[in-house]
Each structure stands twice: as C-alpha cells, then as structure tokens.
C-alpha cells in the first residue's frame, strides 16, 4: 500500500474538511494522521493529512482527481509520497558543526532528505563532503562577483533538482533578488541573541553581559536579514561558572539540533507559511525525530 501526504492552504470556509475527507474515502484512501489549523486573524485554513491508499491508486491519479476540488475551493495544495526524500543543497562557510551534523543524521536516516550538493565560499570542507559521495562546489564570493556567484548557485539548484537550500552557517548575505526567487525554499540558522548581540562574537558578547539563557533560531530566509518566518527555536541555560568558550560549544550544539528539526519539519511538509509567521504541525506520535541520532 502506498502512503501519501496531502497539504492544503486556503481561505477559511465551511465544508473544506468534509470535501477533503470525502475525496480520500471515495478514492480508497484511509486517513492515518490529520492536523489542521484555522487562523482567525488571517482567515486562512491549513491542513496536513497522511493517508494510505488501499486500492492501488497512484499519486498522479490522486492529483488529477483532486485538482477540480482544489480549484473550486481555491486551494494551494500538494500530494507527495511519504517515502519521498526531499533534495537539499547545503551551503556552509568556515563553521562546520551544522554541516557535520546534517551529514550524519542523513546517513543514518534521521532526516528524510537527500543532500544533492554542498556549496561553500571556502575549501575547508571539500574533502569531508567528497568522502560522503556528495558533489562539492566552491563558489568564491566578493562584492565584485556576487551577481555571478548567485547566478551559478541558482544554476546548481536547477541542475541538482534541489527543492530546499539550507544555510548551515553560511556567512554570506544573499541578495534580495535571490531571496525572492527562492522564497520559502531557503532555511537559515542563527543564534537567538539577535538583535541583542549583533556583529562579531555574539557568544562572547552574551558572556560579558552575563546572560542566563542562550539558544538558536531556524527560519526561512527573506530580504529582511534574520527576520524571516520562524520554524524552530530552542534555548538552554548557562551559568556564571562557564566560560565564553563554553557558550560557543553549547551554542553550536543547540544550533545543530534546531536546524535539523526545522529541516525535518519542512521535509515532512509540516510547515506552512502564514504571513510573517509559520504554522508548524507537530510530528505524529511514533514518527522518528530529528533528535534521534543513534
């Protein structure tokens, strides 16, 4: 039996759930998990359904049959096989903790993704990436060649079939044009001190201020630097007895974990843009977690 995921976003109106449930039943599909949210502030409705096709109906057949319903109710929607792995392009600079973490989680099946390429503006992780049988691309970025560098990046996204770009501590600011072209398809990770501690050495700034909580935020990239819709966050406590170096080490662990959970949610079609925010449906009980790494 094939397992499918149906995602729907539309204006809130009576009869949407009934129409979806009736369609699945009429096409021999049994619902195994369902989550929905009706936002009274935006008037938008969001729904994600996991279903098992018990009659052998194919994904293409479901799409063709659902399209008239979606048109009538003006839905943005998708039907995906639940065993499909999302193709991901990872970008990294000099800090490799998130890249290493993603390579490991992917290799053990803790993330439902396929890393199709790694792009960096440095050569530090070329050997690591190649040893994982993943194409590595060095794209040097300067103020003078930035348009050409981003054009090459977009070409790589197209050639690799990447559905998602992950900035795994990639330290170059993307242009407004690129952010708009890839809207909803770029995920970033940063420390949660923004905007309190901007610039260089944010963990040392936090240490000098005596903060008691540090953390990380993963979000979609927009033209507004580090202010895109938030997908996942986490904090952890620190004390006066720890050093600035301890803060950095702890912070990197949190960054890796938060980024992995954000990718896990996006790849499983559980994240829905909702204006400047997101709707994130939790994983169903029993599904694997991005934090389970062995």
N, C-alpha and C positions, 0 to 999 in steps of 0.2 A: 504494500500500500504506500502511496506517495503522500508526503506531508507538505503542506503549503502554508504560507503566511500571507494574510490579506491585510493591507493597511489602507485606511481611509481617512481623509480630511475633507470636511465640507461645512457649509453653514448648518447651524443647529436647526433641526426641524423634526416634526413628528413623522414617524414611520421609517427612519433610516435603519435602525437596528432590525426591525421586522423585515425590511427589504433584503438586508444582508443575510440574516439567518435563513430566510425563506429561499434565497438563491442557493446557499450552500446545501440545504436539505434537498432541494429539487435536483441538484447535481451530484447527489450521492456522497456528500462530504459531512463528516461528523466533527463538530467543534470540540477541541481538546483544551483550549485555553482562550480566554477572551478578556480584554481590558478596554475600557472606554472612559472618555472624559468630555464633559460638556462645559465649556468655559463661558460663564455668564457675562464676563467682562468683554470678551471679543466676539461672542456669538458664534464661536467655532466649535465643531464637534470632531473628536479624534477617536479612532478605534483601531485596535490590532487584534487579529484573530489567528490562532493556529488551528488548522483543520486537517483531518485525514481523509483522503479520497478513497472510498471503499469500492468504487465501481470502475476504477482504472481511468477516470477522466484525466486528461493531460493538462499541463499548465497553460498551453496555448489555447486549448478548448475553453478552459475557465475564463481566460482573459477575453476571448471573443464573446462569450455568453454574458459576461458581467458588464461589458462596455455599454450596452444600452441603458442599463440601470444607472451606471455611473454618470452617463451624460444627462439623464433625466434629473438626477439629484445634484448635478454639478460638483462631482467629487474629484479630488486629486487622490489617486489610488495606485496600488501596485499589488501584484501577486507574485510571490517568489517561492522557490523550493526551499524548504527549511534546511536541506543539506548543502545548499549552495554556499561556497566560500567567497566572501567579498574580496575583490582585488584591491590591494592597498599599495600606494607608493609612499615610502617613508623618507623624510628629509631630516638631516642631522648636521650639526656643526662640530664643535670641539668636545662637547659633553656627551658621552656615550651611554649613560646609565639607562635612559629610556629605550634607546635602540637595542642594547643588550637584552633588556627585559622583554621587549616585544619579540625578538628573535627566539628567545627561549620559550615564551608562552605559546608562540605559534608552532614551534617544533613539537610540543607535547599535546597540541590540540586544545589548549585552554582558551584560544581565541579562534573564532570561526572565520579566519581570513587567510588569504594567500598574499604574501609580500612579493610583489612582482618586480620591484626595483627599489634601490636606495640611492638617493641623491644627496651630495654633500658639497659644500664650498671648500672643504679641506680633504686631505687624503688619509687622515688618521685611521679611518675605519674601513679602508678599501679591502685589506686582507681578511678582516673579520667577515665582511659581507660576502666576498667571493668564496670563502671557505664554507659558507652556508648555502652555496649554489644559487645565489641571488645576484642579478646584474647590479653593478655599482657604476654610478655616473658622477664624475667630478665636474661640477659647474661652478667655476670661479665667478664671483660677483663683485663688481666695482661700481662706483657711481656712474662711470662712463659706459659700461656694458650691460647695465641692469635690464634694459628692454630686450636685448638679445638673449640674455641669460633666462629671462622669464619665457621668452618665445620657445627656447629649447626645452624648458620644463614642460610647457603645455604640449609640445610635440611628444615628449616622453609619456605624458599622461595618456595621450591619444594612442600612441603606438603600443603601450603596455596594457591598455584597456582598464586602467586604474579607475575605480569607482570612488575612491577616497584617498586624499592626501593627508598624511599625518606629520605634523611638525614636532619631531621628537627632540626638542631643544635645538631647533634650527634658529640661528640668531640673526637672520636677515629679515628685514621688514618687507613684506610683499606689497606690491603696488595696488592702488585702489582698483585699477582695471582688472588685475588678476583675481582679486578678492571677489569682484562682481561676477566674473566669468565662472568662478568655481564656488559660487555661493551655496552653502550647505554641504559642501564636499571637502572642506579643509578643517581639520581639528588640531588645536594647539594645546599646549600645557604650559602653565607658568605658576610660580609661587603665589600664594594668596595675599602677599603683602601689598600688591598693587591696589590702590595708588599710594599707599602709605610709604612704601620704600621703593622708590624708582631708581633707575640707573644701576651703576656697578655695585657688586657685592651686597645684594639685598639681605642675605642672611647675616652678614656682619653688622649691617645697619640695625637689623632686628635684635641682634645680640646686644649691641650697645644701648638700645632702648629698653632692654630688659623684658621683652615680650614673654608671655607665658604659653602662647599657642602659635604654632607655625603650621603651614598647610600648603595645599595646591589646588588649582582650579583648571579644569579642562573645558574648552568652549569652542564653538565654531568661530572661524576667522571671518571678520568683516573689515571694512575700510577703517572703522574706529579701532585703533590699536588696543588689543587686550580687553575689548569691551563687547565681544560678540556673545550670543546666547549661550548661557552656561549649561553644560551637560552633566558634569560630575564635580564634586568637591570633597575634600577631607581635611581635617585638622588633627594635630597630635600635640600633647603637652610637652613643654620643655621646662627646665628649672635653671636656677642661678648657678647650679653646680656644673652645668655643661658649658663647653667652650663654643666659640664661633664655628670651629671645625666640626663639632658635634652637630650643630644646627644644620650645616651643609649636608652632612651624611644622612641625618634623619630626614631632611627635606627632600633629598634625592629619592629616598625610598618611597616617600609619600607621592612624589611626582610620578614615579613609575607606576605605582598602584592605581592612582587616579586616572592616568592616561589610558591604562589597559581597560579599566572599567568603562570609560567613555567609548572606546573603540568597540568593546564588547556590546554595549547597548546600541550603538549606531549600526554595527554589522548585523545585529539581530532585528533591525527595523523597529526598535523600541523608542526611538527619539523622533519627535515631531516638532518642527519649528512652529512657534506661536508668537509672531511679532518679535519683540526683543527678548523673549523668553523661550523656553522649550517645555514640552510635555514629555516626560520620560516614564514609560511604563516599566514597573519592576519585572525582573525575570520571574517566570513561573516557578513554583516550588519543585525542586528536584532537578532543575536545569543546572548545568555546570556554571561556575562563577569564574570570572577573570582573576580572582584572587587565589584560586586553587592552582598551584604551580607544582604539585608533586607530593 
